[in-house]
């Protein structure tokens, strides 16, 4: 959010994020372990806005707490770490009917990362609902994953904009097996 002005003008930005989730992973080839993760970010940055693009850059503290059900001496992602996170996101319309968007972030707590890139074409003749391919890379000290799929971005329902995506993912945590997302 923008503490002064609005998100349609360049200026100071604050980024607050919290997440929680559960996961399973293989510990010795066939044994599954369960974990849970919670994280929070409080980032400050600057947004650059024009009619054709929006680019935001942030930095600030990040905390990650990761718990697993059974002891695993080979898992370096256990406990709680506080670190610094950097983040950039972009939404660029090279033409009125095309979109190049994405986000990238890296945090020093457990060396977590997330990179997503999308390309889209407006399928609605000016209503700015974009469809196209996307690629995602994410991970930390314990795992790496990549995803390839498609997205529908900026479905306008009242004052809410929704995005849908799905495709194939490949996760080294599950013995290199892939699946859907």
Buried (B, 14 or more C-beta within 10 A) or exposed (E): EBEEEEEEEBBEBEBEBEEEEEBEBBBEEEEEBEBEBBBBBBBBBEBBBEEEBBBBBBBBBBBBBBEBEEEBEEBEBBEEBEBEBBBBBBBBBEEEBBBBBBBBBBBBBBBBBBBBBBBBEBEEEEEBBBBBBBBBBBBBBBBBBBBBBBBBBBBEEEEEEEEEBEBEBBBBBBEEEBEEB
